[in-house]
Amino acid sequence: MVPWGEDATIYHHLLQLSGQDEWYLGGDGGWMHWSIPTDALRAGDFGRAIPTPDIW
């Protein structure tokens, strides 16, 4: 999930969406998590946020 060549330890939890109807994201109703590098969060660059689902 982390872009090729990037260190996974620089990513931090940003957002979590549940499997409820309005945020239904997985076939099994899983939770969708979003992570972002610390420097991008500080700069407000949310374009670098990546989805990190807990199930597929």
C-alpha positions in Angstrom: 0.0 0.0 0.0 2.8 2.4 0.7 4.2 3.9 -2.6 7.3 2.1 -3.9 10.5 3.3 -2.2 8.8 5.1 0.7 9.4 4.3 4.3 6.2 2.9 5.9 7.2 4.2 9.3 6.7 7.8 8.2 3.0 7.2 7.6 0.4 8.0 10.3 -3.3 7.3 10.7 -5.4 10.1 9.3 -9.0 8.9 8.9 -11.2 5.9 9.6 -14.5 5.2 7.9 -16.8 2.4 9.1 -18.7 -0.2 7.0 -22.0 1.5 7.6 -24.3 2.1 4.7 -23.2 5.6 3.9 -19.5 4.6 4.0 -19.8 1.1 2.7 -16.4 0.3 1.2 -15.8 -3.4 1.4 -17.6 -6.5 0.4 -17.5 -7.7 4.0 -18.3 -4.4 5.6 -14.8 -3.7 6.7 -13.3 -0.4 7.9 -11.3 1.8 5.6 -8.3 3.6 7.0 -6.3 6.4 5.4 -2.7 7.2 6.2 -0.5 10.1 5.3 3.2 11.0 5.7 4.0 13.3 8.6 5.5 16.0 6.4 2.5 16.0 4.0 0.1 16.3 7.0 2.1 19.3 8.3 2.1 20.9 4.9 -1.6 20.2 4.3 -0.8 18.1 1.3 -3.7 15.6 1.5 -3.0 14.4 -2.0 -0.3 12.2 -0.5 -2.8 10.3 1.7 -3.2 6.7 0.8 -6.0 4.1 1.6 -5.0 1.4 4.0 -8.0 -1.0 4.3 -8.0 -3.6 7.0 -9.6 -6.2 4.7 -10.1 -6.7 1.0 
